[in-house]
Amino acid sequence: WDDYMLGLQKILNPNFVQKIKTQEPDEMPITFAIEKILFLFYLKYQNVLSDELFAQEMREVLNIDDEIRNVKIVITTSTSGRI
């Protein structure tokens, strides 16, 4: 978990970090980043976000380039059909 958190902190968009520090001074930006990333993946999975909008929203949180377009969501289903 610690390595995961450190890795995410390295690629957080500095503008996102500053925005969170300004709006929520007692909170950790990484907490908001994880929440937003998970929510964006959920919206992508539900086909609410286009690939372009997904990439744009992720760039607001993470300091990345076009690699985000290559992200694929893999859902493993059990034999009962539940996700």
N, CA, C and O atoms as a GROMACS GRO file, in nm:
protein
  332
    1TRP      N    1   0.082  -0.119   0.000
    1TRP     CA    2   0.000   0.000   0.000
    1TRP      C    3   0.086   0.125   0.000
    1TRP      O    4   0.058   0.221  -0.071
    2ASP      N    5   0.192   0.124   0.080
    2ASP     CA    6   0.280   0.240   0.087
    2ASP      C    7   0.344   0.271  -0.048
    2ASP      O    8   0.354   0.387  -0.088
    3ASP      N    9   0.388   0.165  -0.118
    3ASP     CA   10   0.448   0.186  -0.251
    3ASP      C   11   0.346   0.242  -0.348
    3ASP      O   12   0.378   0.328  -0.431
    4TYR      N   13   0.223   0.195  -0.339
    4TYR     CA   14   0.114   0.245  -0.424
    4TYR      C   15   0.092   0.394  -0.399
    4TYR      O   16   0.082   0.473  -0.493
    5MET      N   17   0.085   0.431  -0.272
    5MET     CA   18   0.063   0.571  -0.235
    5MET      C   19   0.180   0.659  -0.281
    5MET      O   20   0.158   0.768  -0.335
    6LEU      N   21   0.301   0.613  -0.261
    6LEU     CA   22   0.418   0.690  -0.304
    6LEU      C   23   0.421   0.706  -0.456
    6LEU      O   24   0.454   0.813  -0.507
    7GLY      N   25   0.386   0.600  -0.527
    7GLY     CA   26   0.382   0.607  -0.673
    7GLY      C   27   0.280   0.707  -0.722
    7GLY      O   28   0.307   0.785  -0.813
    8LEU      N   29   0.162   0.706  -0.662
    8LEU     CA   30   0.059   0.802  -0.700
    8LEU      C   31   0.100   0.945  -0.667
    8LEU      O   32   0.077   1.036  -0.746
    9GLN      N   33   0.160   0.964  -0.552
    9GLN     CA   34   0.202   1.099  -0.513
    9GLN      C   35   0.303   1.156  -0.610
    9GLN      O   36   0.308   1.278  -0.632
   10LYS      N   37   0.385   1.070  -0.670
   10LYS     CA   38   0.486   1.116  -0.765
   10LYS      C   39   0.424   1.169  -0.894
   10LYS      O   40   0.481   1.256  -0.959
   11ILE      N   41   0.307   1.117  -0.931
   11ILE     CA   42   0.248   1.158  -1.058
   11ILE      C   43   0.125   1.247  -1.042
   11ILE      O   44   0.056   1.275  -1.139
   12LEU      N   45   0.097   1.291  -0.919
   12LEU     CA   46  -0.015   1.384  -0.901
   12LEU      C   47   0.014   1.515  -0.972
   12LEU      O   48   0.125   1.566  -0.969
   13ASN      N   49  -0.088   1.567  -1.036
   13ASN     CA   50  -0.078   1.696  -1.104
   13ASN      C   51  -0.058   1.804  -0.997
   13ASN      O   52  -0.140   1.816  -0.906
   14PRO      N   53   0.048   1.883  -1.007
   14PRO     CA   54   0.073   1.988  -0.906
   14PRO      C   55  -0.043   2.087  -0.892
   14PRO      O   56  -0.068   2.137  -0.783
   15ASN      N   57  -0.113   2.115  -1.001
   15ASN     CA   58  -0.228   2.205  -0.994
   15ASN      C   59  -0.340   2.144  -0.910
   15ASN      O   60  -0.408   2.215  -0.835
   16PHE      N   61  -0.360   2.013  -0.924
   16PHE     CA   62  -0.461   1.942  -0.845
   16PHE      C   63  -0.424   1.947  -0.697
   16PHE      O   64  -0.509   1.974  -0.611
   17VAL      N   65  -0.298   1.921  -0.667
   17VAL     CA   66  -0.250   1.923  -0.528
   17VAL      C   67  -0.272   2.061  -0.467
   17VAL      O   68  -0.321   2.072  -0.355
   18GLN      N   69  -0.236   2.165  -0.540
   18GLN     CA   70  -0.253   2.301  -0.488
   18GLN      C   71  -0.400   2.335  -0.467
   18GLN      O   72  -0.436   2.398  -0.368
   19LYS      N   73  -0.484   2.293  -0.560
   19LYS     CA   74  -0.628   2.318  -0.548
   19LYS      C   75  -0.684   2.254  -0.421
   19LYS      O   76  -0.761   2.317  -0.348
   20ILE      N   77  -0.646   2.130  -0.395
   20ILE     CA   78  -0.694   2.060  -0.276
   20ILE      C   79  -0.639   2.126  -0.150
   20ILE      O   80  -0.713   2.144  -0.053
   21LYS      N   81  -0.512   2.161  -0.150
   21LYS     CA   82  -0.453   2.227  -0.032
   21LYS      C   83  -0.521   2.360  -0.003
   21LYS      O   84  -0.533   2.399   0.113
   22THR      N   85  -0.565   2.429  -0.107
   22THR     CA   86  -0.633   2.557  -0.089
   22THR      C   87  -0.776   2.537  -0.040
   22THR      O   88  -0.821   2.605   0.053
   23GLN      N   89  -0.847   2.443  -0.101
   23GLN     CA   90  -0.989   2.422  -0.068
   23GLN      C   91  -1.009   2.340   0.058
   23GLN      O   92  -1.105   2.362   0.133
   24GLU      N   93  -0.920   2.246   0.083
   24GLU     CA   94  -0.932   2.155   0.198
   24GLU      C   95  -0.798   2.147   0.271
   24GLU      O   96  -0.730   2.045   0.261
   25PRO      N   97  -0.758   2.252   0.342
   25PRO     CA   98  -0.623   2.257   0.401
   25PRO      C   99  -0.592   2.146   0.500
   25PRO      O  100  -0.474   2.115   0.522
   26ASP      N  101  -0.692   2.086   0.561
   26ASP     CA  102  -0.666   1.981   0.660
   26ASP      C  103  -0.668   1.841   0.600
   26ASP      O  104  -0.652   1.742   0.672
   27GLU      N  105  -0.687   1.830   0.469
   27GLU     CA  106  -0.697   1.700   0.404
   27GLU      C  107  -0.573   1.671   0.320
   27GLU      O  108  -0.499   1.762   0.282
   28MET      N  109  -0.552   1.543   0.291
   28MET     CA  110  -0.441   1.502   0.207
   28MET      C  111  -0.486   1.494   0.062
   28MET      O  112  -0.588   1.430   0.033
   29PRO      N  113  -0.415   1.557  -0.031
   29PRO     CA  114  -0.452   1.552  -0.172
   29PRO      C  115  -0.462   1.410  -0.228
   29PRO      O  116  -0.544   1.384  -0.316
   30ILE      N  117  -0.379   1.319  -0.178
   30ILE     CA  118  -0.381   1.182  -0.228
   30ILE      C  119  -0.517   1.116  -0.205
   30ILE      O  120  -0.562   1.035  -0.286
   31THR      N  121  -0.582   1.150  -0.094
   31THR     CA  122  -0.714   1.094  -0.064
   31THR      C  123  -0.815   1.137  -0.170
   31THR      O  124  -0.892   1.054  -0.218
   32PHE      N  125  -0.814   1.263  -0.204
   32PHE     CA  126  -0.906   1.313  -0.307
   32PHE      C  127  -0.871   1.255  -0.444
   32PHE      O  128  -0.960   1.227  -0.524
   33ALA      N  129  -0.741   1.237  -0.470
   33ALA     CA  130  -0.699   1.182  -0.598
   33ALA      C  131  -0.750   1.039  -0.615
   33ALA      O  132  -0.804   1.005  -0.720
   34ILE      N  133  -0.732   0.956  -0.514
   34ILE     CA  134  -0.778   0.818  -0.522
   34ILE      C  135  -0.929   0.813  -0.541
   34ILE      O  136  -0.979   0.735  -0.623
   35GLU      N  137  -1.001   0.895  -0.467
   35GLU     CA  138  -1.147   0.898  -0.480
   35GLU      C  139  -1.188   0.937  -0.622
   35GLU      O  140  -1.277   0.874  -0.681
   36LYS      N  141  -1.125   1.039  -0.677
   36LYS     CA  142  -1.161   1.084  -0.811
   36LYS      C  143  -1.124   0.981  -0.917
   36LYS      O  144  -1.201   0.957  -1.010
   37ILE      N  145  -1.006   0.920  -0.904
   37ILE     CA  146  -0.963   0.819  -1.000
   37ILE      C  147  -1.061   0.702  -1.002
   37ILE      O  148  -1.102   0.657  -1.109
   38LEU      N  149  -1.098   0.654  -0.885
   38LEU     CA  150  -1.194   0.543  -0.879
   38LEU      C  151  -1.328   0.582  -0.939
   38LEU      O  152  -1.390   0.502  -1.010
   39PHE      N  153  -1.373   0.702  -0.912
   39PHE     CA  154  -1.500   0.749  -0.966
   39PHE      C  155  -1.493   0.760  -1.118
   39PHE      O  156  -1.588   0.724  -1.188
   40LEU      N  157  -1.382   0.810  -1.171
   40LEU     CA  158  -1.365   0.822  -1.316
   40LEU      C  159  -1.365   0.685  -1.383
   40LEU      O  160  -1.424   0.668  -1.489
   41PHE      N  161  -1.298   0.587  -1.322
   41PHE     CA  162  -1.301   0.452  -1.378
   41PHE      C  163  -1.443   0.395  -1.375
   41PHE      O  164  -1.484   0.327  -1.469
   42TYR      N  165  -1.516   0.422  -1.270
   42TYR     CA  166  -1.656   0.377  -1.262
   42TYR      C  167  -1.737   0.439  -1.376
   42TYR      O  168  -1.812   0.368  -1.444
   43LEU      N  169  -1.724   0.569  -1.397
   43LEU     CA  170  -1.798   0.637  -1.504
   43LEU      C  171  -1.757   0.584  -1.641
   43LEU      O  172  -1.840   0.571  -1.730
   44LYS      N  173  -1.628   0.554  -1.658
   44LYS     CA  174  -1.580   0.498  -1.784
   44LYS      C  175  -1.641   0.360  -1.807
   44LYS      O  176  -1.686   0.329  -1.917
   45TYR      N  177  -1.641   0.278  -1.703
   45TYR     CA  178  -1.698   0.144  -1.711
   45TYR      C  179  -1.846   0.149  -1.746
   45TYR      O  180  -1.896   0.063  -1.819
   46GLN      N  181  -1.917   0.248  -1.694
   46GLN     CA  182  -2.060   0.262  -1.720
   46GLN      C  183  -2.088   0.331  -1.854
   46GLN      O  184  -2.203   0.356  -1.888
   47ASN      N  185  -1.983   0.359  -1.929
   47ASN     CA  186  -1.994   0.427  -2.060
   47ASN      C  187  -2.054   0.567  -2.049
   47ASN      O  188  -2.120   0.614  -2.142
   48VAL      N  189  -2.032   0.632  -1.937
   48VAL     CA  190  -2.078   0.770  -1.917
   48VAL      C  191  -1.976   0.866  -1.977
   48VAL      O  192  -2.012   0.971  -2.030
   49LEU      N  193  -1.848   0.830  -1.966
   49LEU     CA  194  -1.741   0.915  -2.018
   49LEU      C  195  -1.685   0.859  -2.148
   49LEU      O  196  -1.663   0.738  -2.160
   50SER      N  197  -1.663   0.946  -2.244
   50SER     CA  198  -1.594   0.907  -2.367
   50SER      C  199  -1.446   0.889  -2.334
   50SER      O  200  -1.400   0.931  -2.228
   51ASP      N  201  -1.372   0.827  -2.425
   51ASP     CA  202  -1.229   0.810  -2.403
   51ASP      C  203  -1.160   0.946  -2.386
   51ASP      O  204  -1.073   0.962  -2.301
   52GLU      N  205  -1.201   1.041  -2.468
   52GLU     CA  206  -1.139   1.174  -2.463
   52GLU      C  207  -1.168   1.245  -2.330
   52GLU      O  208  -1.078   1.304  -2.270
   53LEU      N  209  -1.292   1.240  -2.285
   53LEU     CA  210  -1.328   1.305  -2.159
   53LEU      C  211  -1.262   1.235  -2.041
   53LEU      O  212  -1.218   1.300  -1.946
   54PHE      N  213  -1.255   1.102  -2.047
   54PHE     CA  214  -1.188   1.025  -1.943
   54PHE      C  215  -1.042   1.070  -1.932
   54PHE      O  216  -0.992   1.095  -1.822
   55ALA      N  217  -0.974   1.078  -2.046
   55ALA     CA  218  -0.833   1.119  -2.047
   55ALA      C  219  -0.817   1.261  -1.994
   55ALA      O  220  -0.725   1.290  -1.917
   56GLN      N  221  -0.907   1.350  -2.034
   56GLN     CA  222  -0.901   1.489  -1.989
   56GLN      C  223  -0.919   1.498  -1.837
   56GLN      O  224  -0.844   1.569  -1.770
   57GLU      N  225  -1.016   1.426  -1.785
   57GLU     CA  226  -1.042   1.429  -1.640
   57GLU      C  227  -0.925   1.368  -1.562
   57GLU      O  228  -0.889   1.417  -1.456
   58MET      N  229  -0.866   1.260  -1.615
   58MET     CA  230  -0.753   1.198  -1.547
   58MET      C  231  -0.632   1.291  -1.546
   58MET      O  232  -0.556   1.293  -1.449
   59ARG      N  233  -0.614   1.368  -1.653
   59ARG     CA  234  -0.501   1.462  -1.657
   59ARG      C  235  -0.516   1.573  -1.554
   59ARG      O  236  -0.416   1.632  -1.512
   60GLU      N  237  -0.637   1.600  -1.512
   60GLU     CA  238  -0.655   1.701  -1.407
   60GLU      C  239  -0.601   1.650  -1.274
   60GLU      O  240  -0.562   1.730  -1.188
   61VAL      N  241  -0.600   1.519  -1.256
   61VAL     CA  242  -0.554   1.459  -1.130
   61VAL      C  243  -0.408   1.413  -1.141
   61VAL      O  244  -0.328   1.436  -1.050
   62LEU      N  245  -0.375   1.348  -1.252
   62LEU     CA  246  -0.243   1.289  -1.269
   62LEU      C  247  -0.162   1.364  -1.373
   62LEU      O  248  -0.216   1.409  -1.474
   63ASN      N  249  -0.035   1.376  -1.349
   63ASN     CA  250   0.056   1.444  -1.439
   63ASN      C  251   0.107   1.343  -1.542
   63ASN      O  252   0.221   1.296  -1.535
   64ILE      N  253   0.020   1.310  -1.638
   64ILE     CA  254   0.051   1.210  -1.740
   64ILE      C  255   0.012   1.264  -1.876
   64ILE      O  256  -0.056   1.366  -1.887
   65ASP      N  257   0.057   1.194  -1.980
   65ASP     CA  258   0.023   1.236  -2.115
   65ASP      C  259  -0.070   1.133  -2.179
   65ASP      O  260  -0.164   1.087  -2.115
   66ASP      N  261  -0.045   1.098  -2.301
   66ASP     CA  262  -0.135   1.013  -2.377
   66ASP      C  263  -0.140   0.868  -2.331
   66ASP      O  264  -0.221   0.791  -2.382
   67GLU      N  265  -0.057   0.828  -2.236
   67GLU     CA  266  -0.060   0.691  -2.189
   67GLU      C  267  -0.198   0.653  -2.134
   67GLU      O  268  -0.236   0.536  -2.139
   68ILE      N  269  -0.271   0.750  -2.084
   68ILE     CA  270  -0.401   0.722  -2.024
   68ILE      C  271  -0.499   0.667  -2.127
   68ILE      O  272  -0.592   0.595  -2.091
   69ARG      N  273  -0.479   0.698  -2.252
   69ARG     CA  274  -0.568   0.648  -2.356
   69ARG      C  275  -0.557   0.497  -2.371
   69ARG      O  276  -0.648   0.432  -2.422
   70ASN      N  277  -0.446   0.442  -2.327
   70ASN     CA  278  -0.422   0.299  -2.342
   70ASN      C  279  -0.476   0.218  -2.224
   70ASN      O  280  -0.461   0.096  -2.221
   71VAL      N  281  -0.536   0.284  -2.129
   71VAL     CA  282  -0.588   0.215  -2.011
   71VAL      C  283  -0.710   0.134  -2.051
   71VAL      O  284  -0.803   0.185  -2.113
   72LYS      N  285  -0.709   0.009  -2.016
   72LYS     CA  286  -0.823  -0.079  -2.042
   72LYS      C  287  -0.879  -0.125  -1.908
   72LYS      O  288  -0.804  -0.155  -1.816
   73ILE      N  289  -1.009  -0.129  -1.899
   73ILE     CA  290  -1.072  -0.176  -1.777
   73ILE      C  291  -1.105  -0.324  -1.797
   73ILE      O  292  -1.177  -0.360  -1.890
   74VAL      N  293  -1.052  -0.406  -1.711
   74VAL     CA  294  -1.075  -0.549  -1.720
   74VAL      C  295  -1.161  -0.590  -1.602
   74VAL      O  296  -1.126  -0.567  -1.486
   75ILE      N  297  -1.273  -0.649  -1.632
   75ILE     CA  298  -1.364  -0.696  -1.529
   75ILE      C  299  -1.363  -0.847  -1.529
   75ILE      O  300  -1.387  -0.911  -1.632
   76THR      N  301  -1.335  -0.904  -1.415
   76THR     CA  302  -1.336  -1.048  -1.402
   76THR      C  303  -1.468  -1.089  -1.340
   76THR      O  304  -1.506  -1.039  -1.234
   77THR      N  305  -1.536  -1.179  -1.406
   77THR     CA  306  -1.664  -1.225  -1.352
   77THR      C  307  -1.649  -1.365  -1.297
   77THR      O  308  -1.570  -1.445  -1.347
   78SER      N  309  -1.725  -1.392  -1.196
   78SER     CA  310  -1.725  -1.526  -1.138
   78SER      C  311  -1.816  -1.615  -1.221
   78SER      O  312  -1.882  -1.568  -1.313
   79THR      N  313  -1.818  -1.743  -1.190
   79THR     CA  314  -1.902  -1.836  -1.266
   79THR      C  315  -2.050  -1.807  -1.247
   79THR      O  316  -2.132  -1.848  -1.329
   80SER      N  317  -2.085  -1.738  -1.141
   80SER     CA  318  -2.226  -1.704  -1.118
   80SER      C  319  -2.267  -1.580  -1.196
   80SER      O  320  -2.384  -1.542  -1.195
   81GLY      N  321  -2.170  -1.515  -1.262
   81GLY     CA  322  -2.202  -1.397  -1.342
   81GLY      C  323  -2.194  -1.267  -1.265
   81GLY      O  324  -2.217  -1.160  -1.322
   82ARG      N  325  -2.160  -1.272  -1.137
   82ARG     CA  326  -2.146  -1.149  -1.060
   82ARG      C  327  -2.009  -1.089  -1.082
   82ARG      O  328  -1.912  -1.161  -1.105
   83ILE      N  329  -2.002  -0.959  -1.074
   83ILE     CA  330  -1.874  -0.890  -1.090
   83ILE      C  331  -1.806  -0.879  -0.956
   83ILE      O  332  -1.696  -0.824  -0.947
   0.00000   0.00000   0.00000
